[in-house]
Amino acid sequence: MAEETQFQEVVQGLMDSPGGMIVQDVSDYLKDKLKIIIVIFLISVIAGFSMTKEVIKWLIEPSRLPSDVNIIVTSPIEFILLQFQISVSFGIIIVLLFFVIEGIRKGSKNESIKARLAELELKPPTVSMTLIVTIFFVTVLGASGLLYSWEFLTPMILEYLTEDAQNAGLSTEWRLSGYVGFIINLALACIVGFQAPVVTLLVLRLGVADREQICQFRRHIWFTAFILGAFLSPPDPLSLFLVAMPVIILFELALVLDNIFGLSKA
């Protein structure tokens, strides 16, 4: 009970901090843009649907499959449902990008947010440079996560699962939706997971939490990384481990960088 009370106090402290109030202000603004967000989502889904057929054809080319593996369709509507699933995922990504861009654009002009940034001693030139650096590293880390998934993680896991099944005397015929979903989920998990250093350093820089608070809940963060890995990665222990560990390593690297350069604000 005492631990639960302590946790609630820490959460409330985070919400009342200057960085927490900045996040709340940006969140309130974006809620007012709900209709625009819905329109952007629908347009993105329609646009994405028109491209899904070529994407699926590219993913199932024989050169990308392990040996002796056949891709099959088990129901008349499986292909169309898969196209819809991919287009919805594309729409969600576009909406998230809109949230980030709009939050940065309006947040930088909001007077109350400017006042809170002043409390953190972050002047406009510093804020602009921070945004540029943040966008740069989000892009680089996202591309690195995609490369990690495509060049290392996906081929290794597919080869491992294929050999394991074939050594047991089983024929390897994969459902189209299962195969494509496997690849997409791994890629998204790695792209999101590789943002751990950016999130950690921004939390420290904006004063949402201090280094001591983050270190206090280190084991919870590690555990959360594995939980998110379980949700975002395919349901096998190897995938879970290979998705969660880079997140933990990058999180710890962010703490090392903060310790070296003193990025967190007192």
N, C-alpha and C positions, 0 to 999 in steps of 0.2 A: 504493500500500500504506500509506504514511504517512497519507494522507487517510482511508483506511478505519479505521485504528487510532484516529485522532483522533475520528472519528465514533462509534466504539464507546465511547471514553472519555466522550464527551459524553452518550451514551445512558445509560451506567452511572451517571454523575453525576446525571442526572435521576431515575433510579430510586431512588438512595440519598438524595435530597433529602427534606426533611420533606413537601413536597407530594406527591412520588412515592410515599412510604410511605402517605400518606393514601389515595391512589387505589388502592394495592394492598390495603389493609385493606378498603375498601369493596367491591372486586372479589371478594375471598375470601368476604365475607359473602353477596354476591348469588349466588355459585356454590352455596351451601348451599340456596338457594331455588329450585332448578331445577324441582322438581315443581310448585310453585305457579306458576312462570312458564309452564310448559307448559299448565296448566289455564286460566290467564288468556288465553293465546294462543288456545286452542281455543274458549273462550267468545266471545272477541272476533271470531274468524273466523265463527262461526255467526251472531252478532248482526249483523256487517257484511254477511254474505251476504244477509240478508233485506232490506237497504236498497239493495243495488247496482242493482236494476232501476230504481228511481226515479232514482237518481243518473245512470245511463246515459241514461235518457229525457230528463233535464234537459240533459245535455251535448250531445245530438244534435238539440236543437230547431233548426229552420231559422234562427231569428234569431241563433244563435251560430255559424253556418257562413258561410264566404266564399261569394260568389255563384257559382252554377253548380257547386256541389260536392254530390255524392251520397254517402251513407254506405251501404256494402254489407256483407253477411255472406257469406263465401266458403266456409264449411263448416258442417255442421249443429250442430257442438258449439262453434263459435267464441263464441257469446254466453255459454254456460254457463261456458266456460273463462275468459272475461273477468270474469264475476262472481266466480269463484273467485280470480282474480289480485287483484282489488280488495279482496276480503275478507281475503286474506292480508296485503296491504299495511296494511290497517286494523289487523289483529292485531299486526303488527310495531310499529306506532306506539304502540299501547296498552302493549305490553310495554316499549318504551323509556321511556314515561312512568312505568311502574311502577319501572323501574330507577332513574330519577332521584329519584322521591319516596321510595322505600325506602332508597336510598343516603343521601339527605339525613337522613331520619328516624333511621336506625340509626347513621349516621356521627356525628351530633351527640351521641349518647349513649355512644359507645364511649370507654372511659377512655384507651386508647392514642392515639386520635385527639385527644382533649381535650389530652393532654400535648403532642402535636406542634403543635396549634394554639397552645398556650401558648408553645412555642418560637418560633412566628411572631409572638408578641405579639398574637394575635387572641383577645380576651376574649369570653365567651358573648353579651353584647349586640351586640358587633360582628359576631359570626358570624351571629346571627339577622337583623340588618339586612342583612348581605351576602346571605343566602339570599333574603330578601324582594325585594331589589333585583334579584338575579339572575333570579328567577322572573318578575318584572315585565318585565325587558328581553328575556328569552327569548320571552315571549308577544308583546311588541310587535314584536320583530324577526321572529318567525315570521309574524305577521299582515302585516307589511310585505313580507316575501318572497312571501307568497301574493298580496297585492295587486299587487305588481310583476309577478308571473307572469301573473295573470289579466287585469289591465287593460292591460298594456303588452307584455310579452314574447310571450305566446301569440298574441294577435290579430295582432301585427306579423309574426311568423314564419309563421303560417298564411297570411296575405295574401301575403307574399313568395313562399312556396313554391307557392301556387296560381297566382299571376300568372306565375311562371317556367314552370310546366308548361303553362298555357294559351297563353302566347306561343309555345311550341314546337309548338302545334297538338295538344296532348294533351287528352283528356277527363279531368276530375278526379273520379274515383271512389275514395274512401278506404275501406279496410277498417275495420270498426268497432273491432277490437282495436288497430289501429295508431293510429287517431285518439284514442281514449280514453287509450291508453297514453302517447301523445305529451303530452297535457295533464297527466296525473297526474305523469309523470316530470319535466316542467318545474316543476310546482308544488312537488314534494318537493325538487328540486334547489335551488330558490330558498329554501324554508323552512330547509333545512339550511345552505345557504351563508350566509344572512344571520345565522347565529349566530357568525360569525367574531370579531366584537368581544368577545362574552361569553367565548368560549373563550380568546382571547388575554389578556384582562384577568384571568381567573381563574388562568390559568397563571402570570402575573406575580405576582398577589396571594398565591397559595398557596406561592410559592417553588418550583414545579415546574421553572421555568427563569427565568433573569434576562434583563434587556433585552439585554445584550451577546450572550448565546447565541442569542436569537431573531433579532437583527439579523445575526448571523454566518451564520445559515441562511435569510436572507430569500429568496434566489433559489430555494432548495429549496421553501420554502413557496409561492412564486408558482407554481413548476412543479407542485406537488401540487394547487394550486387548479385548474389547467387539466386535470390528470389526472382529478380527481374530477368536474370539469365534463364531461369526455368520457364518464365512466361514467354520470353522472346525467342528462345532457341528451340530446336526440335527436342522431343522428350527422350533424350538418352543422356547418360552421365557424361560421356566424352564431350558432347556439344555444350552441355551446361558448364563444364570446367573450362573449356577453351573460349567460351564467351565471357564468363565471369572473371577469369584471372586477369586478362588485359585491363579490365575496368579497375580492378583492385590495384594493379601495378601502376596504372596511370594516376589513380587517386593518390597513392603514396608519393609518386613523383611530383605531383602538384604541391604536396605538403613540404617536400624537400626544396622545391623552387621558392616557395613562400619563405622558408627558413633562411635561404641564401640571400634572397633579394629584399626581404622584408616588405612584401606586397600588402599584407593585411593592415588594416587601420585599427588603431587602439580605440 
